Amino acid sequence: MSKQAEVAHLFRHEYGRLVALLVRRFGISHIDTIEDAVQWAMAQALEFWPKEGTPSSPAAWLYKVAFRHLLSEFRTISHRSSLLNKYISVDTDETNSNNEACFTGEMSDSMLRMLFIACSNKNPVESQLVFTLKSLCGFSIREIALRLFITEASVYKRFSRAKKHLKNETFELDMLSNNEMLSRLPSVHHVLYLLFTEGYLSSHTDTAIRQDLCEEAIRLTKLLAESKIGDSPNGCALLALMYFHLAKINTRKNEFGMLLLLEQQDRNEWSQQHISVAMSLLAQSAKGDSISRYHIEAGIAAEHCLSPSFKRTNWKKVVASYQLLNNIAPSAFHLLNLAIATAEWKSAQDGLAILASAEIPAWLECSYHWYAVHADLLYRCEKFTLADKNADLAITAAPTESIKQLLITRLKRSEGVQVSRAILLSCPAPS
């Protein structure tokens, strides 16, 4: 891996934790200056690491550079002199390798607390998601727009709205009560779900970043589940869902980097250790009195992981699960998955009938998911002219080169291959 790629990888892994730790120390009102400082530190890493080598503790190095940059910025602004006086005497070498374990623990704790701050109930859910994905997960504006199916202009607006709201918050990261944190827990779960989903079906072409995002989402979700606030059936179900999908992540591409269909993946290569962990977590999640979308999605993922083959999957059970899932958490994507599963259980005509009777939002009708599923089902119904049209539209709308190549290769009626199986059934819902 080149130094530039190494820093980019580290950017994804450490950016949010550095922002969160500095916000914890300097306050949410300085979020803009803090983000600038972290980006400055990353730029310095790109300049110096290729010459001097990667430090033994990259996160601590980045923190010190960002911290000193912040102090420099505060020196130029008189009304921030109180912050300067407070921190000028701080030993910025406190994050050396001897204190790395303590430093890492503080970063993780700050990241979780920052998630709860960002997920304020006073802030619209849409703005919560954009802020956390941008400021805490290091996503680009384009990646967020693709993941949430909105325009880049809308991402900017939501991000600005969230920052404006958070800057007006008077409390600090350590001042949230248990009741406030409990009320925000569903939003935090949703953000972690989106973080994992972006890693599993990334709009970024870097495979290392994809794996890293999944592992970061699991790390934070585990940390949350082990806390008094986050120890809940829903948290266990979400973590189980992540582990079921993580078990398959290394089999989603062939040796040429092409995405593989669920039925083409080598099930012998799926991580039995991860599946075992997921099954244990799923059992723990059943101790509660309620059922969430994460319980149902984890159950569907378990069905795929435990089936000896694609054909021998219990499609009737999968269909019933998607019906229940759509009742609990209505989503156009759930209907797409329901149509695909129904086609496997009954027929492609039955799958198309579900789509024909559904109220599908305009943004989805223009997406590659919609066109790919229709092309798949139409080919299987031997409606080739209409299927070809939808296949072309799916290829044109593909957001990344890897997905485009999958569509080009697989949407051929002569092969009778169903590309939608790879895009939807084997993945968490894009949500």
C-alpha positions as CSV (number, residue, x, y, z in Angstrom):
1,M,0.0,0.0,0.0
2,S,1.4,3.4,-1.0
3,K,1.8,6.1,1.7
4,Q,-1.0,8.1,0.1
5,A,-3.3,5.1,0.2
6,E,-2.2,4.4,3.8
7,V,-3.1,7.9,4.9
8,A,-6.4,7.7,3.1
9,H,-7.1,4.4,4.8
10,L,-6.2,6.0,8.2
11,F,-8.3,9.0,7.4
12,R,-11.4,6.7,7.3
13,H,-10.4,4.9,10.4
14,E,-9.3,7.8,12.6
15,Y,-11.0,10.9,11.3
16,G,-14.2,10.7,13.3
17,R,-12.5,9.6,16.5
18,L,-10.0,12.5,16.3
19,V,-12.9,15.0,15.7
20,A,-14.9,13.5,18.6
21,L,-12.0,13.6,21.0
22,L,-11.1,17.3,20.2
23,V,-14.8,18.3,20.4
24,R,-14.9,16.7,23.8
25,R,-12.0,18.9,24.9
26,F,-12.8,22.1,23.1
27,G,-16.6,22.0,22.7
28,I,-19.1,21.4,19.9
29,S,-19.2,25.2,19.1
30,H,-15.8,24.9,17.6
31,I,-16.6,22.0,15.3
32,D,-15.6,23.8,12.1
33,T,-12.1,24.7,13.4
34,I,-11.7,21.2,14.8
35,E,-12.5,19.6,11.4
36,D,-10.1,22.0,9.7
37,A,-7.4,21.0,12.2
38,V,-7.9,17.3,11.7
39,Q,-7.8,17.7,7.9
40,W,-4.6,19.8,8.3
41,A,-3.1,16.9,10.3
42,M,-4.0,14.5,7.5
43,A,-2.3,16.8,5.0
44,Q,0.8,17.0,7.1
45,A,0.9,13.2,7.2
46,L,0.7,13.0,3.4
47,E,3.7,15.4,3.3
48,F,6.0,14.0,6.0
49,W,5.3,10.3,6.3
50,P,6.6,9.4,2.8
51,K,9.9,11.1,3.8
52,E,10.2,10.2,7.5
53,G,8.2,7.0,7.7
54,T,4.9,6.2,9.5
55,P,5.1,6.9,13.2
56,S,4.7,4.0,15.7
57,S,1.4,5.5,16.9
58,P,-0.2,7.2,13.8
59,A,-3.4,8.3,15.7
60,A,-1.4,9.9,18.5
61,W,0.8,11.7,15.9
62,L,-2.3,13.0,14.1
63,Y,-3.8,14.1,17.4
64,K,-0.8,16.1,18.4
65,V,-0.5,17.9,15.1
66,A,-4.3,18.7,15.1
67,F,-4.1,19.8,18.7
68,R,-1.2,22.2,18.1
69,H,-2.9,23.6,15.0
70,L,-6.0,24.3,17.1
71,L,-3.9,26.2,19.7
72,S,-2.3,28.2,16.9
73,E,-5.7,29.1,15.5
74,F,-7.0,30.1,19.0
75,R,-4.0,32.4,19.4
76,T,-5.3,34.6,16.6
77,I,-8.8,34.9,18.0
78,S,-9.0,37.0,21.1
79,H,-12.4,35.8,22.3
80,R,-11.1,32.3,22.5
81,S,-8.2,33.2,24.8
82,S,-9.9,31.3,27.7
83,L,-9.6,28.1,25.7
84,L,-5.9,28.9,24.9
85,N,-5.2,29.6,28.6
86,K,-6.9,26.3,29.5
87,Y,-4.9,24.1,27.1
88,I,-1.6,25.9,26.5
89,S,-0.1,24.2,29.5
90,V,-1.4,20.8,28.5
91,D,1.4,18.3,27.8
92,T,0.7,17.4,24.1
93,D,3.1,14.5,24.4
94,E,0.6,12.7,26.6
95,T,-0.4,10.6,23.7
96,N,3.0,8.9,23.2
97,S,3.2,5.2,22.8
98,N,3.4,4.6,26.5
99,N,-0.1,5.9,26.9
100,E,-1.5,4.5,23.6
101,A,-4.0,2.1,25.3
102,C,-5.4,4.9,27.4
103,F,-5.5,7.3,24.5
104,T,-7.3,4.7,22.2
105,G,-9.9,4.1,24.9
106,E,-10.5,7.8,25.3
107,M,-10.9,8.2,21.6
108,S,-13.4,5.4,21.4
109,D,-15.4,6.7,24.3
110,S,-15.4,10.2,22.8
111,M,-16.6,8.8,19.4
112,L,-19.6,7.1,21.0
113,R,-20.5,10.2,23.1
114,M,-20.2,12.3,19.9
115,L,-22.7,10.0,18.2
116,F,-25.2,10.6,20.9
117,I,-24.6,14.4,20.7
118,A,-25.1,14.4,16.9
119,C,-28.3,12.3,17.3
120,S,-30.2,15.0,19.1
121,N,-34.0,14.6,18.9
122,K,-34.2,18.3,18.2
123,N,-32.2,17.8,15.0
124,P,-34.1,16.2,12.1
125,V,-33.1,12.6,11.5
126,E,-32.0,13.4,8.0
127,S,-29.6,16.0,9.3
128,Q,-28.3,13.7,12.1
129,L,-27.4,11.1,9.5
130,V,-25.6,13.5,7.2
131,F,-23.6,15.1,10.0
132,T,-22.5,11.8,11.5
133,L,-21.6,10.3,8.1
134,K,-19.6,13.4,7.1
135,S,-18.0,14.5,10.4
136,L,-17.6,11.3,12.3
137,C,-17.3,8.7,9.5
138,G,-15.3,10.7,7.0
139,F,-17.7,10.2,4.1
140,S,-17.5,12.5,1.1
141,I,-20.5,14.6,0.1
142,R,-20.9,12.4,-3.0
143,E,-20.8,9.2,-1.0
144,I,-23.5,10.5,1.3
145,A,-25.7,11.6,-1.6
146,L,-25.4,8.1,-3.2
147,R,-26.1,6.3,0.0
148,L,-29.2,8.4,1.0
149,F,-30.5,8.9,-2.5
150,I,-30.5,12.6,-2.4
151,T,-28.6,15.4,-4.3
152,E,-25.3,16.7,-3.2
153,A,-26.9,20.1,-2.7
154,S,-29.3,18.5,-0.2
155,V,-26.4,16.9,1.6
156,Y,-24.8,20.4,2.0
157,K,-28.0,21.9,3.3
158,R,-28.6,19.1,5.8
159,F,-25.0,19.2,7.0
160,S,-25.1,23.0,7.5
161,R,-28.4,22.7,9.3
162,A,-27.0,20.1,11.7
163,K,-23.8,22.0,12.4
164,K,-25.8,25.2,13.1
165,H,-28.0,23.3,15.5
166,L,-25.1,21.6,17.3
167,K,-23.2,24.8,17.7
168,N,-26.1,26.2,19.7
169,E,-26.1,23.3,22.1
170,T,-24.8,24.5,25.5
171,F,-23.9,21.1,27.0
172,E,-20.6,19.2,26.6
173,L,-20.1,15.6,25.6
174,D,-20.0,14.4,29.2
175,M,-23.2,16.1,30.3
176,L,-25.9,14.0,28.6
177,S,-28.1,12.2,31.1
178,N,-28.9,8.5,30.8
179,N,-32.5,9.3,29.8
180,E,-31.3,11.6,27.1
181,M,-28.9,8.9,25.8
182,L,-31.6,6.2,25.9
183,S,-34.0,8.4,23.8
184,R,-31.3,8.8,21.2
185,L,-30.2,5.2,21.1
186,P,-32.4,4.2,18.1
187,S,-30.9,7.0,16.0
188,V,-27.4,5.9,17.0
189,H,-28.2,2.4,16.0
190,H,-29.4,3.7,12.6
191,V,-26.2,5.6,12.0
192,L,-24.1,2.5,12.8
193,Y,-26.3,0.4,10.5
194,L,-25.7,2.9,7.7
195,L,-21.9,2.9,8.4
196,F,-21.8,-0.9,8.0
197,T,-24.0,-0.8,4.9
198,E,-21.7,1.7,3.2
199,G,-18.8,-0.6,4.0
200,Y,-20.5,-3.7,2.7
201,L,-21.8,-2.2,-0.5
202,S,-19.5,0.8,-0.8
203,S,-19.8,3.6,-3.2
204,H,-16.0,3.9,-2.9
205,T,-13.7,1.7,-5.0
206,D,-11.1,1.0,-2.3
207,T,-11.6,-2.5,-1.0
208,A,-9.5,-1.8,2.1
209,I,-11.7,1.1,3.0
210,R,-14.8,-1.1,2.5
211,Q,-13.5,-3.7,5.0
212,D,-12.3,-1.0,7.3
213,L,-15.8,0.7,7.5
214,C,-17.4,-2.6,8.3
215,E,-14.9,-3.3,11.1
216,E,-15.3,0.2,12.4
217,A,-19.1,-0.1,12.6
218,I,-18.7,-3.4,14.4
219,R,-16.2,-2.0,16.8
220,L,-18.4,1.0,17.7
221,T,-21.5,-1.3,17.9
222,K,-19.7,-3.7,20.2
223,L,-18.5,-0.8,22.4
224,L,-22.1,0.5,22.6
225,A,-23.6,-3.0,23.3
226,E,-21.1,-3.5,26.2
227,S,-22.1,-0.2,27.8
228,K,-25.0,0.2,30.3
229,I,-26.9,2.4,27.9
230,G,-26.5,0.3,24.8
231,D,-26.9,-3.2,26.3
232,S,-30.2,-4.0,24.6
233,P,-31.8,-6.7,22.5
234,N,-31.9,-4.3,19.5
235,G,-28.1,-3.7,19.9
236,C,-27.4,-7.4,19.9
237,A,-29.6,-8.0,16.9
238,L,-27.8,-5.2,15.0
239,L,-24.4,-6.7,15.9
240,A,-25.6,-10.1,14.8
241,L,-26.7,-8.7,11.5
242,M,-23.2,-7.2,11.0
243,Y,-21.4,-10.4,11.8
244,F,-23.6,-12.5,9.5
245,H,-22.6,-10.2,6.6
246,L,-19.0,-9.9,7.6
247,A,-18.8,-13.7,7.4
248,K,-19.4,-13.4,3.6
249,I,-17.4,-10.2,2.8
250,N,-14.3,-11.9,1.5
251,T,-16.2,-14.0,-1.0
252,R,-18.1,-11.2,-2.7
253,K,-15.4,-10.7,-5.4
254,N,-13.6,-13.1,-7.7
255,E,-9.8,-13.0,-8.4
256,F,-10.4,-10.3,-11.0
257,G,-12.2,-8.0,-8.6
258,M,-15.7,-8.6,-10.0
259,L,-18.7,-8.8,-7.7
260,L,-20.1,-12.2,-7.3
261,L,-23.8,-13.2,-7.1
262,L,-24.9,-14.8,-3.8
263,E,-25.4,-18.1,-5.5
264,Q,-21.8,-18.0,-7.0
265,Q,-20.1,-17.4,-3.7
266,D,-18.1,-20.3,-2.2
267,R,-20.0,-21.0,1.0
268,N,-17.0,-23.1,2.2
269,E,-15.1,-19.8,2.5
270,W,-17.7,-18.1,4.6
271,S,-16.3,-17.4,8.1
272,Q,-17.9,-20.0,10.4
273,Q,-16.4,-18.2,13.4
274,H,-18.3,-15.0,12.5
275,I,-21.5,-17.0,11.8
276,S,-21.1,-18.6,15.2
277,V,-20.7,-15.2,16.9
278,A,-23.7,-13.9,15.0
279,M,-25.9,-16.8,16.0
280,S,-25.0,-16.3,19.7
281,L,-25.8,-12.6,19.4
282,L,-29.1,-13.4,17.7
283,A,-30.0,-15.7,20.6
284,Q,-29.2,-13.0,23.1
285,S,-31.4,-10.5,21.2
286,A,-34.4,-12.7,21.6
287,K,-34.5,-12.0,25.4
288,G,-36.5,-8.8,24.9
289,D,-40.3,-8.4,24.6
290,S,-40.2,-6.5,21.2
291,I,-38.9,-7.2,17.7
292,S,-37.0,-4.7,15.6
293,R,-36.0,-4.4,12.0
294,Y,-32.6,-5.6,13.0
295,H,-34.0,-8.8,14.5
296,I,-35.8,-9.6,11.2
297,E,-32.9,-8.7,9.0
298,A,-30.5,-10.7,11.1
299,G,-32.9,-13.6,10.8
300,I,-32.9,-13.3,7.0
301,A,-29.1,-13.2,7.0
302,A,-29.0,-16.2,9.2
303,E,-31.2,-18.1,6.8
304,H,-28.8,-17.4,4.0
305,C,-25.7,-18.3,6.0
306,L,-27.1,-21.6,7.3
307,S,-28.5,-22.8,4.0
308,P,-26.4,-25.4,2.3
309,S,-26.9,-23.8,-1.1
310,F,-28.8,-21.0,-2.8
311,K,-31.4,-23.3,-4.2
312,R,-32.0,-25.0,-0.9
313,T,-32.7,-21.7,0.9
314,N,-36.1,-21.7,2.7
315,W,-37.5,-19.0,0.4
316,K,-41.0,-19.3,1.9
317,K,-39.5,-18.3,5.3
318,V,-37.5,-15.5,3.7
319,V,-40.7,-14.1,2.0
320,A,-42.6,-14.2,5.3
321,S,-39.7,-12.3,7.0
322,Y,-39.6,-9.6,4.3
323,Q,-43.4,-9.2,4.7
324,L,-43.0,-8.7,8.4
325,L,-40.0,-6.4,8.0
326,N,-42.0,-4.2,5.6
327,N,-44.8,-4.0,8.2
328,I,-42.5,-3.0,11.0
329,A,-40.3,-0.6,8.9
330,P,-41.9,0.1,5.6
331,S,-39.3,0.6,2.8
332,A,-39.3,0.4,-1.0
333,F,-36.1,-1.6,-0.7
334,H,-37.9,-4.2,1.4
335,L,-40.5,-4.6,-1.3
336,L,-37.7,-5.1,-3.9
337,N,-36.3,-7.9,-1.8
338,L,-39.7,-9.3,-1.2
339,A,-40.3,-9.4,-5.0
340,I,-36.9,-11.2,-5.6
341,A,-37.6,-13.7,-2.8
342,T,-41.1,-14.3,-4.0
343,A,-39.7,-15.0,-7.5
344,E,-37.4,-17.7,-6.0
345,W,-40.2,-19.2,-4.0
346,K,-43.0,-19.0,-6.5
347,S,-42.4,-17.4,-9.9
348,A,-41.0,-14.3,-11.6
349,Q,-44.5,-13.3,-12.5
350,D,-45.5,-13.2,-8.8
351,G,-42.4,-11.1,-8.1
352,L,-43.4,-8.6,-10.8
353,A,-47.0,-8.5,-9.5
354,I,-45.6,-7.3,-6.1
355,L,-43.8,-4.5,-7.8
356,A,-46.7,-3.5,-9.9
357,S,-49.0,-3.2,-6.9
358,A,-46.4,-1.3,-4.7
359,E,-46.2,2.5,-4.3
360,I,-42.5,3.1,-5.3
361,P,-41.0,6.5,-4.7
362,A,-39.7,8.4,-7.7
363,W,-36.1,8.4,-6.5
364,L,-36.0,4.6,-6.4
365,E,-37.7,4.2,-9.8
366,C,-34.7,6.0,-11.3
367,S,-32.1,3.9,-9.5
368,Y,-30.1,1.0,-10.8
369,H,-31.6,-1.3,-8.1
370,W,-35.1,-0.8,-9.6
371,Y,-34.0,-1.3,-13.2
372,A,-31.8,-4.3,-12.4
373,V,-34.6,-6.1,-10.5
374,H,-37.0,-5.5,-13.3
375,A,-34.6,-6.6,-15.9
376,D,-34.0,-9.8,-13.9
377,L,-37.6,-10.7,-13.5
378,L,-38.6,-9.7,-17.1
379,Y,-35.9,-11.9,-18.5
380,R,-37.2,-14.8,-16.5
381,C,-40.6,-14.1,-17.9
382,E,-39.1,-14.0,-21.4
383,K,-40.1,-10.4,-22.0
384,F,-36.8,-9.7,-23.7
385,T,-37.4,-6.3,-25.3
386,L,-38.6,-4.7,-22.1
387,A,-35.9,-6.5,-20.1
388,D,-33.2,-5.2,-22.4
389,K,-34.4,-1.7,-21.9
390,N,-34.3,-2.0,-18.1
391,A,-30.9,-3.6,-18.3
392,D,-29.5,-0.7,-20.2
393,L,-31.0,1.8,-17.8
394,A,-29.5,-0.1,-14.8
395,I,-26.1,-0.1,-16.4
396,T,-26.3,3.7,-17.1
397,A,-27.4,4.4,-13.5
398,A,-24.7,2.3,-11.8
399,P,-22.8,4.5,-9.3
400,T,-19.5,2.7,-9.4
401,E,-17.4,0.9,-12.1
402,S,-17.5,-2.4,-10.2
403,I,-21.3,-2.4,-10.1
404,K,-21.5,-1.4,-13.7
405,Q,-19.2,-4.3,-14.7
406,L,-21.4,-6.7,-12.7
407,L,-24.5,-5.4,-14.6
408,I,-22.8,-5.6,-18.0
409,T,-21.5,-9.1,-17.4
410,R,-24.6,-10.6,-15.7
411,L,-27.6,-9.0,-17.3
412,K,-27.6,-11.3,-20.3
413,R,-30.7,-13.4,-20.9
414,S,-28.6,-16.1,-22.6
415,E,-27.0,-16.9,-19.3
416,G,-30.2,-16.7,-17.3
417,V,-28.4,-15.1,-14.4
418,Q,-30.2,-12.9,-11.9
419,V,-28.0,-9.9,-11.0
420,S,-30.5,-8.6,-8.5
421,R,-29.6,-11.5,-6.2
422,A,-26.1,-10.0,-5.7
423,I,-27.2,-6.4,-5.3
424,L,-30.0,-6.8,-2.8
425,L,-30.5,-10.2,-1.2
426,S,-26.9,-10.6,-0.2
427,C,-26.6,-7.1,1.3
428,P,-28.0,-5.0,4.1
429,A,-30.8,-2.7,2.9
430,P,-29.3,0.5,1.6
431,S,-31.9,2.3,3.8
